[in-house]
């Protein structure tokens, strides 16, 4: 099919830059990705991905670091704490 329609989008510069780098590594342009998404919307009749809040999916860096230490056996979660501050202090967070 011939592409004969133009869509102008406004996005945050940082989002465009980061997404562009990721897509470039995949061999795609922003235009390619948007076209793929629109085709999937047409086929599936919904967004082709789950929409969730950032914090629901991505732990804070210090939490992620602690989870990695726990999983690797470098950290143990032992003890009773009277406050969350005491727990954070014991973990070095």
Secondary structure as UniProt FT lines:
FT   HELIX           13..25
FT   TURN            26..27
FT   HELIX           30..44
FT   HELIX           54..57
FT   HELIX           61..72
FT   HELIX           84..91
//
